[in-house]
């Protein structure tokens, strides 16, 4: 039974790595869709501007998100690849700091939630074609995103919600395998860090400064037009 399993796995791997020998790797115009895990980090500095008291808190959460994208790539005669890609990710990813001591009423714990959504991403993909159907590449680009910070009302502490659109920078690595001239599969990892912003709330003159970053690992299906 073990020998039969080894033969079957070897046959599948042989077919997988030979069926696309005539295929390209992200060359020309392509579209795609994917699914991945985003490990999101949320750091929050809270300062009472009247008393000067300040506190730092952080939390993290893992969210499942989808994405769609379109791009164009070109492989030179020396196997170097150059590509550009535009995309979007959905839905928003929440991260919550629970039971944070309030600076005005330290005995009361409050919860702050940051929701992140990447509206538009723009990336450059420099890479190298290992073979006609296997491509490895780097990823460096920008994201234009919504950062939604909210705090639920708790006792005498009023709630608030604010939404800021901010830029982020991202970089990572990826690999693409083309099954044939039209269909391929991609695996990507990248890190994203977002611009900070400040929110000041009444009536206790409290300033909130959130900082967000994400690590993404996902898989996608591509179609070359």
Beta strands, then each sheet from edge to edge (+ up, - down):
strand 1: 28-48
strand 2: 54-75
strand 3: 80-90
strand 4: 93-101
strand 5: 109-129
strand 6: 134-151
strand 7: 160-178
strand 8: 183-194
strand 9: 197-201
strand 10: 206-224
sheet 1: 4+ 5- 3+ 2- 1+ 10- 8+ 7- 6+
sheet 2: 4+ 5- 3+ 2- 1+ 10- 9+
end
